Amino acid sequence: MSSVYPTPQSRVPGPSRPLLADASPQRAIAWRDGRSVTVGQFLGDVSALAERLPVAQAAVNLCEDRYAFLVAFAALLARGQTNLLPPSRAARAIDETLAAHPDSYTLGDADLDPVPPQYLCFAITRGTAHDGRAVLVAGGALAAVGYTSGSTGVPRANLKRWDKLAISTGHNDALLRMLAGGDYHVVATVPPQHMYGLEFSVLLPLFGHAAVCASKPFFAADIAVSLQQLPEPRILVTTPVHLRALLDSGQPLPRLSGIVSATAPLARDLALDAEARYGAPVQEVFGSTETCVIAHRRTAHEDAWTPYPGVSLHPQPDGTRVEAPQLAQPVVLADIVELLADGRYRLRGRNTDLLEIAGKRASLGDLTHKLLAVPGVRDGVVFQMDETDAMGVRRIAALVVAPDLDAGAILRVLRCEIDPVFLPRPLKLVDILPRGETGKLPRAALLAALAG
């Protein structure tokens, strides 16, 4: 017997299959407050929430608790509805997402202030019994609409089909099973609404062999507590910003089988330090909202990326065309790559990062890398300003976190590494970079910090 709910008539369901069809009801799918949640309990929670959902096309999934997000994500799928994942939780971003999807509402697990439009707030009741009916999901269902961060422009919507997400998640699962040597348990510091967080803390429990911690720890001590509540093998899914903060804190962690990093370039020195401190390999993954993850590398020991099976890259003047099994059609990324004879590739910057001044060329990514290599620099970014100087050239600027240095000392080191025309002027020292919760640096925030 299966659960059948009213669904929007405009949906074309296609062949359906049970959610978690091959999973034992006793398998742990999540950890919440130090206690495991089984597949059976999860399906009960999904069925209970699905019965409460209104008839609609989609909902903005605003759940803070990762397990609540997982339940809401699956309940929406069961109702033939789409999870909308705006680029941020700001009221304006939510309003714009709702406006782009007129037959939609908002869904969450907390009392929010201000209350979002058409808001349905729910709570997970421990011990919800599953009646044994299969929760069905259409194979071609539009599972999610993920938005790019907008760090370089206007956020763009990207449609994610359920069957395509299964393909990309299979590759991520294989990578983590290689690290763990079998089934594994995940703590993630990134929000589930972000595509990286969705891939590695929501889809892995649904398609893979993972159980995920419900919390979203931010501080080093909270990350340690979340990991301690999980059995081995443990995988930490994080960002370079969180990884640096962990190392700087000196906080000891329980034994890890692996660390995964994304959302911003991971410096080799940081990867080396993390591997030495925690005794676990650090895998950096490469992808985008448009493509999902398509490659990985062990950054401490290699600079080339290994594509996932079936992924092919084709350099072209405006970036790189990506073909992958999870893509309905090729996607062109702004990243410039160098293909290697063994099938791997190196990143050579982005077409939006390339600079040409006085007949000389450089990339913002490489300039930032050189800035971060200056001894004493803890964080920093090089970017190009909007206005031009008297020669009609857009100036290069930098924001730097370096508590024990002054701007002159940093520039003296950079003069040995960078052509004078690309030296950042102004170079401003700040206490912290204006990073979002996934570590990204929106351009508007950079310009505001420089002007402040």
C-alpha positions as CSV (number, residue, x, y, z in Angstrom):
1,M,0.0,0.0,0.0
2,S,1.2,3.5,-0.7
3,S,0.5,7.0,0.5
4,V,-1.4,9.0,-2.1
5,Y,-1.9,12.8,-1.6
6,P,-3.5,15.5,-3.8
7,T,-0.9,16.8,-6.2
8,P,-0.9,19.8,-8.6
9,Q,-2.5,18.8,-11.9
10,S,0.2,20.5,-13.9
11,R,2.7,17.9,-12.7
12,V,3.7,15.1,-15.0
13,P,4.6,12.4,-12.4
14,G,6.3,9.8,-14.6
15,P,7.3,6.4,-13.0
16,S,7.3,6.5,-9.2
17,R,9.2,4.5,-6.7
18,P,9.2,4.4,-2.9
19,L,11.4,6.8,-1.1
20,L,14.3,4.8,0.5
21,A,13.1,1.7,-1.2
22,D,16.2,-0.3,-0.5
23,A,16.8,0.8,3.1
24,S,16.1,-1.2,6.2
25,P,13.5,0.4,8.5
26,Q,16.0,0.0,11.3
27,R,18.9,1.9,9.6
28,A,19.9,5.1,11.1
29,I,19.2,8.0,8.8
30,A,19.9,10.9,11.2
31,W,21.2,11.7,14.7
32,R,19.2,14.2,16.8
33,D,20.2,15.3,20.3
34,G,22.6,12.4,20.5
35,R,19.9,9.8,19.6
36,S,19.6,8.0,16.2
37,V,16.5,8.4,14.0
38,T,15.7,5.3,12.0
39,V,14.3,5.1,8.5
40,G,11.0,3.9,9.9
41,Q,10.7,6.9,12.2
42,F,11.7,9.2,9.4
43,L,9.1,7.8,7.0
44,G,6.5,8.3,9.8
45,D,7.5,11.9,10.2
46,V,7.4,12.5,6.4
47,S,3.9,11.0,6.1
48,A,2.6,13.0,9.0
49,L,3.9,16.3,7.6
50,A,2.8,15.5,4.0
51,E,-0.8,15.2,5.2
52,R,-0.6,18.7,6.6
53,L,0.8,20.4,3.5
54,P,-1.6,22.5,1.3
55,V,-2.1,21.8,-2.4
56,A,0.5,23.9,-4.2
57,Q,3.3,23.8,-6.7
58,A,6.2,24.5,-4.4
59,A,7.4,25.8,-1.0
60,V,10.4,27.7,0.3
61,N,12.1,25.3,2.7
62,L,13.3,27.4,5.6
63,C,13.9,24.7,8.2
64,E,16.9,25.4,10.5
65,D,17.2,21.9,12.1
66,R,18.7,19.6,9.4
67,Y,16.5,16.7,10.3
68,A,13.4,18.9,10.0
69,F,14.7,20.1,6.6
70,L,15.2,16.5,5.5
71,V,11.6,15.6,6.6
72,A,10.2,18.7,4.9
73,F,12.2,18.0,1.7
74,A,10.8,14.5,1.5
75,A,7.3,15.5,2.4
76,L,7.2,18.0,-0.4
77,L,8.4,15.4,-2.8
78,A,5.7,13.0,-1.6
79,R,3.1,15.7,-2.4
80,G,4.6,16.4,-5.9
81,Q,5.8,19.8,-4.7
82,T,9.2,21.4,-5.3
83,N,11.7,22.6,-2.6
84,L,12.6,26.2,-3.3
85,L,16.0,27.2,-2.0
86,P,16.6,31.0,-2.2
87,P,20.1,32.4,-2.2
88,S,19.7,33.6,1.4
89,R,17.1,33.7,4.2
90,A,16.8,37.5,3.9
91,A,13.1,38.6,3.5
92,R,13.8,40.2,0.1
93,A,15.3,36.9,-1.2
94,I,12.3,35.0,0.1
95,D,9.8,37.4,-1.4
96,E,11.6,37.4,-4.8
97,T,11.5,33.5,-4.8
98,L,7.8,33.4,-4.0
99,A,7.1,36.0,-6.7
100,A,8.9,33.8,-9.2
101,H,6.8,30.8,-8.2
102,P,3.3,32.2,-7.7
103,D,1.6,29.0,-6.5
104,S,4.0,28.5,-3.5
105,Y,4.2,29.1,0.2
106,T,6.9,29.0,3.0
107,L,7.6,26.1,5.3
108,G,9.7,26.0,8.4
109,D,10.3,24.6,11.9
110,A,10.7,27.8,13.9
111,D,8.7,30.9,14.9
112,L,10.3,33.5,12.6
113,D,10.2,37.2,13.0
114,P,9.1,38.7,10.6
115,V,6.8,35.9,9.6
116,P,7.3,35.0,6.0
117,P,4.3,35.1,3.6
118,Q,2.0,32.0,3.6
119,Y,4.1,30.4,6.4
120,L,3.4,26.9,7.7
121,C,5.3,26.2,10.8
122,F,5.6,22.6,12.0
123,A,7.3,20.6,14.8
124,I,8.8,17.1,14.7
125,T,7.0,15.0,17.3
126,R,9.3,12.3,18.5
127,G,8.0,8.8,18.1
128,T,5.7,9.3,15.1
129,A,4.7,5.8,14.0
130,H,5.0,4.8,10.4
131,D,2.0,2.9,9.1
132,G,4.0,0.9,6.6
133,R,2.7,2.6,3.5
134,A,5.3,3.4,0.9
135,V,6.0,7.1,0.4
136,L,6.2,7.5,-3.4
137,V,8.3,9.9,-5.4
138,A,8.1,10.4,-9.1
139,G,11.4,9.7,-10.8
140,G,11.3,12.8,-12.9
141,A,9.9,15.0,-10.2
142,L,11.3,18.6,-10.0
143,A,12.8,18.1,-6.5
144,A,14.3,21.4,-6.0
145,V,15.1,24.8,-7.5
146,G,18.5,26.0,-6.3
147,Y,19.6,29.6,-6.7
148,T,23.2,30.7,-7.3
149,S,24.6,32.9,-4.6
150,G,24.5,36.1,-6.6
151,S,28.1,36.9,-5.5
152,T,28.9,38.0,-9.0
153,G,25.5,39.2,-10.2
154,V,21.8,38.4,-10.0
155,P,21.0,34.9,-8.4
156,R,19.9,32.4,-11.1
157,A,17.4,29.6,-10.7
158,N,18.6,26.0,-11.4
159,L,16.1,23.1,-11.7
160,K,17.0,19.8,-10.1
161,R,15.2,16.6,-11.0
162,W,15.0,13.7,-8.6
163,D,16.5,11.1,-10.9
164,K,19.4,13.4,-11.9
165,L,20.1,14.2,-8.2
166,A,20.3,10.4,-7.7
167,I,23.2,10.2,-10.2
168,S,25.3,13.0,-8.7
169,T,24.7,11.8,-5.2
170,G,25.9,8.3,-6.1
171,H,29.3,9.8,-7.0
172,N,29.5,11.8,-3.7
173,D,28.5,8.7,-1.8
174,A,31.2,6.7,-3.4
175,L,33.8,9.3,-2.5
176,L,32.8,9.3,1.2
177,R,32.5,5.5,1.4
178,M,36.1,5.4,0.1
179,L,37.1,7.7,3.0
180,A,35.1,5.9,5.6
181,G,35.6,2.3,4.4
182,G,31.8,1.7,4.5
183,D,28.6,3.4,5.8
184,Y,29.4,6.7,7.6
185,H,28.0,9.5,9.7
186,V,28.1,13.2,8.7
187,V,28.4,16.5,10.6
188,A,28.0,19.5,8.3
189,T,28.7,23.1,9.1
190,V,26.9,24.4,5.9
191,P,23.2,25.0,5.7
192,P,21.0,22.5,3.9
193,Q,19.5,25.2,1.7
194,H,22.9,25.7,0.0
195,M,23.5,23.3,-2.9
196,Y,26.7,21.9,-1.3
197,G,24.9,21.4,2.0
198,L,22.0,19.8,0.2
199,E,24.2,17.4,-1.7
200,F,26.3,16.3,1.3
201,S,23.9,16.5,4.2
202,V,20.4,15.9,2.8
203,L,20.7,13.8,-0.4
204,L,23.4,11.5,1.0
205,P,21.0,10.1,3.6
206,L,18.3,9.7,1.0
207,F,20.3,8.1,-1.8
208,G,23.5,7.0,-0.1
209,H,24.8,5.2,3.0
210,A,25.0,8.2,5.4
211,A,23.3,9.2,8.6
212,V,23.5,12.9,9.2
213,C,23.6,15.0,12.4
214,A,20.6,17.3,12.7
215,S,22.6,20.3,14.0
216,K,24.3,23.0,12.1
217,P,27.3,23.7,14.3
218,F,29.2,27.0,13.8
219,F,31.7,27.4,16.6
220,A,34.6,24.9,17.1
221,A,33.3,23.6,20.4
222,D,29.9,23.0,18.9
223,I,31.5,21.1,16.0
224,A,33.3,18.9,18.4
225,V,30.2,18.1,20.4
226,S,28.2,17.2,17.3
227,L,31.0,14.9,16.2
228,Q,31.2,13.3,19.6
229,Q,27.5,12.4,19.5
230,L,28.1,10.3,16.4
231,P,29.6,6.8,16.2
232,E,32.5,6.1,13.9
233,P,33.3,6.5,11.0
234,R,32.7,10.2,11.0
235,I,33.0,12.7,8.1
236,L,33.1,16.4,8.6
237,V,31.6,18.4,5.7
238,T,32.8,22.0,6.0
239,T,34.3,25.1,4.3
240,P,37.8,26.6,4.4
241,V,36.6,29.4,6.7
242,H,35.3,26.9,9.3
243,L,38.4,24.7,8.9
244,R,40.7,27.7,9.5
245,A,38.6,28.6,12.6
246,L,38.8,25.1,13.9
247,L,42.6,25.0,13.6
248,D,43.0,28.4,15.1
249,S,40.8,27.4,18.1
250,G,43.0,24.5,19.1
251,Q,39.8,22.5,19.7
252,P,40.4,18.8,19.8
253,L,38.1,16.6,17.7
254,P,37.1,13.0,18.0
255,R,38.6,10.7,15.4
256,L,37.6,11.5,11.8
257,S,37.7,9.3,8.7
258,G,37.7,12.3,6.4
259,I,37.0,16.0,5.9
260,V,35.2,17.5,2.9
261,S,35.6,21.1,1.9
262,A,34.0,23.4,-0.7
263,T,32.4,26.8,-1.4
264,A,35.8,28.6,-1.7
265,P,39.3,27.6,-2.8
266,L,41.2,25.6,-0.1
267,A,44.8,26.6,0.4
268,R,47.3,23.7,0.3
269,D,48.9,24.9,3.6
270,L,45.4,24.8,5.3
271,A,44.8,21.3,4.0
272,L,48.2,20.1,5.1
273,D,47.6,21.6,8.6
274,A,44.2,20.0,8.9
275,E,45.5,16.5,7.8
276,A,48.4,16.8,10.3
277,R,46.1,17.9,13.2
278,Y,43.2,15.6,12.7
279,G,44.9,12.6,11.1
280,A,42.3,12.4,8.3
281,P,42.4,13.0,4.5
282,V,40.9,16.3,3.3
283,Q,39.0,16.0,0.1
284,E,38.1,19.2,-1.7
285,V,35.2,19.0,-4.1
286,F,34.5,21.2,-7.1
287,G,31.1,22.0,-8.5
288,S,28.4,24.7,-8.8
289,T,24.7,25.2,-8.3
290,E,24.4,24.6,-12.0
291,T,26.2,21.3,-12.2
292,C,26.4,19.8,-8.6
293,V,29.7,18.4,-7.6
294,I,31.7,17.1,-10.6
295,A,35.3,16.6,-9.3
296,H,37.5,16.1,-6.3
297,R,41.1,16.3,-5.2
298,R,43.2,15.7,-2.1
299,T,44.5,19.3,-1.9
300,A,47.3,18.7,0.5
301,H,49.0,16.4,-2.1
302,E,47.8,17.4,-5.5
303,D,46.7,20.4,-7.5
304,A,44.8,18.6,-10.3
305,W,41.2,17.7,-10.0
306,T,39.8,14.2,-10.8
307,P,36.4,14.3,-12.6
308,Y,33.6,12.0,-11.4
309,P,32.8,9.1,-13.8
310,G,31.0,10.3,-17.0
311,V,32.0,14.0,-16.5
312,S,33.8,15.6,-19.5
313,L,35.1,19.1,-19.7
314,H,35.5,21.1,-22.9
315,P,37.5,24.4,-22.7
316,Q,36.1,27.3,-24.8
317,P,36.7,31.0,-25.0
318,D,34.1,32.0,-22.4
319,G,34.9,29.2,-19.9
320,T,34.4,25.5,-19.9
321,R,31.5,23.4,-21.2
322,V,30.6,20.6,-18.8
323,E,28.8,17.5,-19.8
324,A,27.8,15.1,-17.0
325,P,25.2,12.3,-16.5
326,Q,23.3,14.4,-14.0
327,L,22.8,17.3,-16.6
328,A,20.0,17.3,-19.0
329,Q,22.1,19.5,-21.3
330,P,25.7,20.9,-21.2
331,V,26.4,23.7,-18.8
332,V,29.1,26.4,-19.4
333,L,31.0,27.5,-16.3
334,A,33.1,30.6,-16.1
335,D,36.1,28.6,-14.9
336,I,39.1,28.3,-17.2
337,V,40.7,24.8,-17.0
338,E,43.8,23.1,-18.4
339,L,43.1,19.5,-19.4
340,L,45.9,17.0,-18.5
341,A,46.8,13.8,-20.4
342,D,45.6,11.5,-17.6
343,G,42.1,12.9,-17.7
344,R,42.4,15.3,-14.8
345,Y,42.5,19.1,-15.0
346,R,43.8,22.2,-13.3
347,L,41.9,25.3,-12.7
348,R,43.4,28.5,-14.2
349,G,40.9,31.0,-12.9
350,R,37.6,32.3,-14.1
351,N,36.8,34.4,-17.2
352,T,35.3,37.0,-14.9
353,D,38.5,37.0,-12.8
354,L,40.9,37.7,-15.7
355,L,42.6,41.1,-15.7
356,E,44.4,43.0,-18.5
357,I,46.1,46.2,-17.5
358,A,48.9,47.9,-19.5
359,G,49.1,44.9,-21.8
360,K,49.7,42.6,-18.9
361,R,47.5,39.8,-17.7
362,A,46.6,38.3,-14.3
363,S,43.7,36.7,-12.5
364,L,42.0,37.8,-9.3
365,G,42.1,34.2,-8.1
366,D,45.9,34.0,-8.4
367,L,46.4,37.4,-6.8
368,T,44.2,36.3,-3.9
369,H,46.3,33.1,-3.6
370,K,49.5,35.2,-3.4
371,L,48.0,37.5,-0.8
372,L,46.9,34.5,1.4
373,A,50.5,33.1,1.2
374,V,51.9,36.2,2.9
375,P,53.1,35.1,6.4
376,G,50.7,36.6,9.0
377,V,47.7,37.0,6.7
378,R,44.8,34.9,8.1
379,D,42.2,35.8,5.4
380,G,41.9,38.1,2.5
381,V,40.6,38.7,-1.0
382,V,41.6,40.7,-4.0
383,F,38.9,42.2,-6.2
384,Q,38.4,44.9,-8.9
385,M,36.6,48.0,-8.1
386,D,33.8,49.5,-10.2
387,E,35.1,53.0,-10.7
388,T,38.0,53.9,-13.0
389,D,41.1,56.1,-12.4
390,A,42.3,59.0,-14.6
391,M,43.6,56.5,-17.1
392,G,40.3,54.7,-17.4
393,V,41.5,51.6,-15.5
394,R,39.5,49.9,-12.8
395,R,41.6,49.7,-9.8
396,I,42.6,46.6,-7.9
397,A,41.7,46.5,-4.2
398,A,42.1,44.1,-1.3
399,L,40.6,43.4,2.1
400,V,42.9,41.6,4.5
401,V,42.7,40.1,8.0
402,A,46.2,40.2,9.4
403,P,46.2,41.3,13.1
404,D,50.0,41.6,13.5
405,L,50.7,43.3,10.2
406,D,50.2,46.7,8.6
407,A,49.3,47.4,5.0
408,G,52.9,48.5,4.2
409,A,54.4,45.2,5.3
410,I,51.9,43.2,3.3
411,L,52.6,45.3,0.1
412,R,56.3,44.9,0.6
413,V,55.9,41.1,0.4
414,L,53.5,41.3,-2.5
415,R,55.9,43.5,-4.6
416,C,58.2,40.4,-4.8
417,E,55.4,38.2,-6.1
418,I,53.1,40.5,-8.2
419,D,53.7,42.9,-11.1
420,P,53.4,46.5,-9.8
421,V,50.3,47.2,-12.0
422,F,48.4,44.5,-10.1
423,L,49.3,45.5,-6.6
424,P,46.1,46.2,-4.7
425,R,45.6,49.9,-3.9
426,P,43.8,50.4,-1.7
427,L,44.7,47.5,0.7
428,K,42.5,47.7,3.7
429,L,43.0,45.8,7.0
430,V,39.7,44.5,8.5
431,D,38.8,42.4,11.5
432,I,36.8,40.0,9.5
433,L,35.8,39.5,5.9
434,P,32.0,39.9,5.1
435,R,31.5,36.3,4.3
436,G,28.1,34.7,4.1
437,E,27.2,31.5,6.0
438,T,28.8,29.3,3.3
439,G,32.0,31.4,3.2
440,K,31.2,33.3,0.0
441,L,32.0,37.0,-0.4
442,P,29.2,38.9,-2.1
443,R,30.6,41.8,-4.2
444,A,28.2,44.3,-2.7
445,A,29.5,43.4,0.8
446,L,33.1,43.8,-0.3
447,L,32.5,47.2,-1.7
448,A,30.6,48.3,1.4
449,A,33.5,47.0,3.7
450,L,36.0,48.8,1.6
451,A,34.1,52.1,1.8
452,G,33.2,51.7,5.5
